[in-house]
């Protein structure tokens, strides 16, 4: 952090595990640094177990700070830091960070942006926080949504940007696994992956991820399903993956789809969220309406030889490079950050 910086960006998040939002923040921070924009990631709260996102940021030499580390409430600490260092803007990810930074904007006038990642409607106390966050979106200078469906749930004008990844060091996968990568929770549809495996017992299916449904899914799974648990380093896993299945009930534009396609791994997805904007059916992946169609597309694809699948894999790689890479999307975000319209 520097005093009176004219272009320093602070990314604000409350993070415990490492999921899609954390992956997005990591890629955004790396992308901003690539474009010579000073960036710091602020964590609202500290937890007994060190956040994996913090470790990955430090490995990329991106500065971080815990706002509650001195014993003060994160809101008062952030207020003091904004008044002292005068960052160019606060960019919030997740409802708690979004509500907090909007309060700071009202108190200081600092430029503030919120990105809305979740397409599903939460329950319980989180539902109330989510409601407050969405219906105070007008407070922000700009709101960003990762899908059109999410944008429609906000009360203010919203900008949609493609999710993106760093493609500079991705390597082509030669793996064979049929994989589900993500949280084992209802909205991600892991039970559908189990049913797909039961309908195709001649094939093997691999779960990478953990979540509240893990024990239940293990009880339901057939013997051709393997659970690998939560992965701290998917870069070590992707070379083993040959196909990625996305069977979510709710979705934005999952980072796993981009990570997969960038490595030439075909994605088989239900028509959900913003997946239609990413996948052109049978050109760079497979986009279907139900699990029966997905199963048929999968078995048909696996019966083809490499000569017939090579073009689709190459199209997948080129799609990400052209529209979902840091070099493609970060300039658009910078224009939003620093335009006079903010």
C-alpha positions in Angstrom: 0.0 0.0 0.0 1.2 3.5 -0.8 0.0 6.9 0.3 -2.1 8.9 -2.2 -1.7 6.3 -5.0 -3.6 7.4 -8.1 -4.1 3.9 -9.5 -3.8 1.4 -6.6 -6.5 -1.2 -6.6 -7.6 -3.1 -3.5 -9.4 -6.4 -4.0 -11.6 -7.2 -1.0 -12.8 -10.7 0.0 -13.9 -12.8 2.9 -12.3 -16.2 2.1 -12.1 -19.5 4.0 -11.9 -22.2 1.3 -10.6 -22.0 -2.2 -13.4 -22.0 -4.8 -14.6 -20.2 -7.9 -14.5 -16.7 -6.3 -11.0 -17.2 -4.9 -9.8 -18.5 -8.3 -11.3 -15.4 -9.9 -9.6 -13.0 -7.4 -6.3 -14.7 -7.9 -6.5 -14.5 -11.7 -7.7 -10.8 -11.5 -4.8 -9.9 -9.2 -2.3 -11.6 -11.5 -3.8 -9.9 -14.5 -3.7 -6.5 -12.9 0.0 -6.9 -12.0 0.7 -8.1 -15.6 -0.7 -4.8 -16.8 1.4 -2.8 -14.3 -1.5 -1.9 -11.9 -0.6 -1.9 -8.2 -2.9 -4.3 -6.4 -3.4 -5.6 -2.9 -5.8 -8.2 -1.7 -7.5 -7.5 1.6 -9.1 -10.3 3.7 -11.9 -9.2 5.9 -11.3 -11.9 8.5 -8.6 -14.2 9.8 -9.4 -17.9 10.4 -7.6 -20.6 12.4 -6.6 -22.3 9.1 -4.5 -20.1 6.8 -6.4 -19.3 3.6 -5.2 -21.1 0.5 -5.9 -18.0 -1.6 -3.4 -16.1 0.6 -0.7 -18.7 0.0 -1.3 -18.6 -3.8 -1.2 -14.8 -3.8 2.1 -14.7 -1.9 3.5 -17.3 -4.2 2.8 -14.8 -7.0 4.3 -12.0 -4.9 1.0 -10.2 -4.6 0.7 -8.3 -1.3 -2.1 -9.2 1.1 -3.5 -7.9 4.4 -5.9 -9.2 7.0 -8.2 -6.3 8.2 -8.9 -7.8 11.6 -5.2 -8.7 12.4 -4.8 -5.9 15.0 -7.8 -6.8 17.0 -10.0 -4.1 15.5 -13.2 -4.8 13.5 -12.5 -5.1 9.8 -14.8 -2.2 9.0 -13.0 0.3 11.1 -9.6 -0.9 9.9 -10.7 -0.5 6.2 -12.1 2.9 6.9 -8.8 4.0 8.4 -6.8 2.5 5.5 -8.9 4.2 2.8 -8.6 7.6 4.5 -4.9 7.2 4.9 -3.8 5.6 1.6 -6.5 6.8 -0.7 -6.7 3.9 -3.2 -8.0 4.3 -6.6 -10.9 1.9 -5.9 -12.1 -1.0 -3.8 -13.3 -4.0 -5.8 -15.4 -6.4 -3.7 -16.0 -10.1 -4.2 -18.7 -11.9 -2.2 -21.7 -10.4 -0.3 -19.8 -9.6 3.0 -17.0 -7.7 1.2 -19.5 -6.0 -1.1 -21.7 -4.7 1.8 -18.7 -3.6 3.7 -17.0 -1.7 0.9 -20.3 0.0 0.0 -20.5 1.3 3.5 -16.9 2.6 3.1 -17.9 4.3 -0.1 -20.8 6.1 1.6 -18.4 7.3 4.4 -15.5 8.3 2.2 -16.6 8.6 -1.4 -14.0 6.1 -2.5 -14.7 4.5 -5.9 -16.2 1.1 -5.3 -17.1 -1.9 -7.6 -18.8 -5.2 -6.6 -18.6 -8.4 -8.6 -21.5 -10.7 -8.2 -20.5 -14.4 -8.7 -23.4 -16.5 -7.3 -26.3 -17.5 -9.5 -28.2 -19.6 -6.9 -30.4 -18.0 -4.2 -29.0 -18.9 -0.8 -31.1 -19.9 2.3 -31.1 -18.9 5.9 -29.2 -15.9 7.2 -27.1 -15.8 4.1 -30.3 -15.2 2.1 -30.8 -11.9 4.0 -27.2 -10.8 3.4 -27.5 -11.7 -0.3 -30.7 -9.7 -0.6 -29.2 -6.6 1.1 -26.2 -6.8 -1.2 -28.2 -7.1 -4.4 -30.7 -4.4 -3.5 -27.9 -1.9 -2.5 -26.1 -2.4 -5.8 -27.0 1.1 -6.8 -24.5 2.4 -4.2 -21.6 1.0 -6.2 -20.0 3.0 -9.0 -20.4 -0.1 -11.1 -21.7 -3.7 -10.6 -20.1 -6.6 -12.5 -21.9 -9.9 -13.0 -20.3 -13.1 -14.3 -23.5 -14.1 -16.1 -26.6 -12.5 -17.6 -28.8 -14.3 -15.2 -27.0 -12.9 -12.2 -27.2 -9.4 -13.8 -31.0 -9.7 -14.0 -31.2 -10.2 -10.3 -29.6 -6.8 -9.5 -31.5 -3.5 -9.2 -28.9 -1.3 -10.9 -27.2 -1.3 -14.3 -24.7 -4.0 -14.5 -21.8 -4.9 -16.7 -21.0 -8.5 -17.7 -17.4 -9.5 -18.3 -16.2 -12.9 -19.3 -14.4 -14.8 -16.6 -10.8 -15.3 -17.5 -7.6 -17.2 -16.7 -3.9 -16.9 -17.3 -3.1 -19.0 -20.3 0.6 -18.2 -20.6 1.8 -21.5 -19.0 -1.0 -23.9 -19.7 0.0 -27.2 -21.2 -2.2 -29.6 -23.3 -3.6 -32.5 -21.4 -3.2 -36.0 -22.7 -5.3 -37.5 -19.8 -8.3 -39.9 -20.1 -10.3 -39.3 -16.9 -14.0 -38.2 -17.0 -14.0 -35.6 -14.3 -16.3 -33.5 -12.1 -14.3 -30.6 -10.6 -16.0 -28.4 -8.0 -18.0 -28.2 -4.8 -20.0 -31.2 -3.8 -23.2 -29.2 -3.2 -26.7 -29.4 -4.5 -26.4 -26.5 -7.0 -23.4 -28.1 -8.7 -25.3 -31.3 -9.4 -22.8 -34.0 -8.2 -25.7 -36.4 -7.8 -26.3 -36.1 -11.6 -22.6 -37.1 -12.1 -23.3 -40.2 -10.0 -26.3 -41.1 -12.1 -24.2 -40.7 -15.3 -21.6 -43.1 -13.9 -24.3 -45.7 -13.0 -25.6 -45.5 -16.6 -22.1 -46.0 -18.0 -20.5 -48.7 -15.8 -18.0 -49.5 -18.5 -16.4 -46.1 -17.9 -14.6 -44.6 -14.8 -15.6 -41.3 -13.3 -13.5 -39.1 -11.0 -14.6 -36.4 -8.5 -12.2 -33.6 -7.6 -13.7 -31.6 -4.7 -15.4 -31.8 -1.4 -18.5 -30.4 0.2 -21.6 -31.0 2.3 -22.9 -33.9 0.1 -19.7 -35.8 0.0 -20.7 -38.6 2.5 -24.1 -39.0 0.9 -22.6 -39.2 -2.6 -20.1 -41.9 -1.5 -23.0 -44.0 -0.3 -24.8 -43.6 -3.6 -21.8 -44.1 -5.9 -21.2 -47.2 -8.0 -17.8 -48.8 -8.0 -16.7 -47.0 -11.1 -16.6 -43.7 -9.2 -13.5 -42.4 -7.4 -13.4 -39.5 -4.9 -10.2 -37.6 -4.8 -11.3 -34.9 -2.3 -10.4 -31.2 -2.2 -7.4 -30.3 -4.4 -5.0 -27.5 -3.4 -3.3 -27.6 -6.8 -5.4 -28.4 -9.8 -2.5 -27.7 -12.1 -1.1 -31.1 -11.0 -4.4 -32.8 -11.8 -5.4 -31.4 -15.2 -2.8 -33.5 -17.1 -4.8 -36.6 -16.0 -8.2 -35.3 -17.2 -9.6 -36.1 -20.6 -13.2 -34.8 -20.3 -14.8 -32.3 -17.9 -18.5 -32.7 -17.1 -20.6 -29.7 -15.9 -24.0 -30.7 -14.7 -24.9 -27.8 -12.4 -28.4 -26.7 -11.5 -27.1 -23.1 -11.2 -24.0 -21.6 -12.7 -22.4 -18.4 -13.9 -19.4 -19.1 -16.1 -17.2 -21.6 -14.1 -13.5 -21.2 -14.0 -13.1 -24.9 -14.3 -14.5 -24.8 -17.8 -12.0 -22.2 -18.9 -9.1 -24.1 -17.2 -10.2 -27.3 -18.9 -10.7 -25.8 -22.4 -7.4 -23.9 -22.3 -5.7 -27.3 -22.0 -7.6 -28.9 -24.8 -9.9 -30.8 -22.5 -13.5 -31.0 -24.0 -16.3 -29.7 -21.7 -19.6 -31.5 -21.7 -22.1 -29.2 -20.1 -25.8 -28.7 -19.5 -27.3 -25.5 -20.9 -27.0 -23.5 -17.7 -25.9 -20.0 -16.8 -23.5 -18.4 -19.3 -22.3 -21.7 -20.7 -24.0 -21.0 -24.1 -21.8 -18.0 -24.5 -18.7 -20.2 -24.1 -19.6 -23.4 -25.8 -20.6 -23.8 -29.5 -22.1 -27.3 -29.5 -19.9 -29.8 -31.3 -17.5 -27.1 -32.4 -15.5 -26.4 -29.2 -17.4 -28.6 -26.7 -20.8 -30.1 -26.0 -23.8 -28.2 -24.8 -27.0 -30.2 -24.1 -30.4 -29.9 -22.4 -30.4 -32.8 -20.1 -28.3 -35.6 -18.7 -29.6 -38.2 -21.2 -28.3 -36.1 -24.0 -25.0 -35.5 -22.1 -24.5 -39.2 -21.7 -25.1 -39.9 -25.4 -22.8 -37.1 -26.4 -20.1 -38.4 -24.1 -20.2 -42.0 -25.2 -20.2 -40.9 -28.9 -17.2 -38.6 -28.4 -15.2 -41.4 -26.5 -15.8 -43.8 -29.4 -14.1 -41.4 -31.9 -10.4 -41.6 -32.7 -8.0 -38.7 -32.0 -8.1 -37.5 -35.6 -11.8 -36.7 -35.2 -11.5 -35.0 -31.8 -8.3 -33.0 -32.4 -10.1 -30.1 -34.2 -12.7 -29.7 -31.4 -9.9 -29.6 -28.8 -8.0 -27.0 -30.8 -11.2 -24.9 -31.1 -11.6 -25.1 -27.3 -8.0 -23.7 -26.8 -8.5 -20.9 -29.3 -11.9 -19.9 -27.7 -10.2 -19.3 -24.3 -7.2 -17.5 -25.8 -9.3 -15.1 -27.8 -12.1 -14.3 -25.4 -11.4 -15.6 -21.9 -7.7 -14.9 -21.3 -6.2 -12.2 -19.1 -4.9 -10.4 -22.2 -8.4 -10.4 -23.6 -10.4 -9.3 -20.6 -8.2 -7.3 -18.3 -8.1 -4.2 -20.6 -11.9 -4.1 -20.5 -11.8 -4.2 -16.7 -9.2 -1.4 -16.6 -11.4 0.8 -18.8 -14.2 0.3 -16.3 -11.9 1.0 -13.3 -10.4 4.2 -14.5 -12.9 5.7 -16.9 -14.3 9.1 -16.0 -17.8 7.5 -15.9 -16.9 5.8 -12.6 
